Amino acid sequence: MIARACALLVVFLIALGGDAPYQVAPASSGQDQGAYRITVDVDLVLLQATVRDGKGRLVSDLREQDFQVYEDGVPQRIRLFQ
């Protein structure tokens, strides 16, 4: 199941970028010997968010300005908001 998910991820990344740099390497010695680790450099990460108010109702009128995205504590620019 994990191998199939990894293969689908690689196919998806190739379809997105065509030349997206990626690397498939055997897992480190502390992990399952049959597992593989995939390292990928990407320029676009898709994030999905569901926001609910204090009563549990969906909030749907949010704008890009209502969100902040951080990577390792560093604010990131939102390049596409839909």
Secondary structure, DSSP 8 states (H G I E B T S, - for coil): -HHHHHHHHHHHHHHHHSS--EEEEE--TTS-TT-EEEEE--S--------B-TTS-B-----GGG--EEETTEEE------
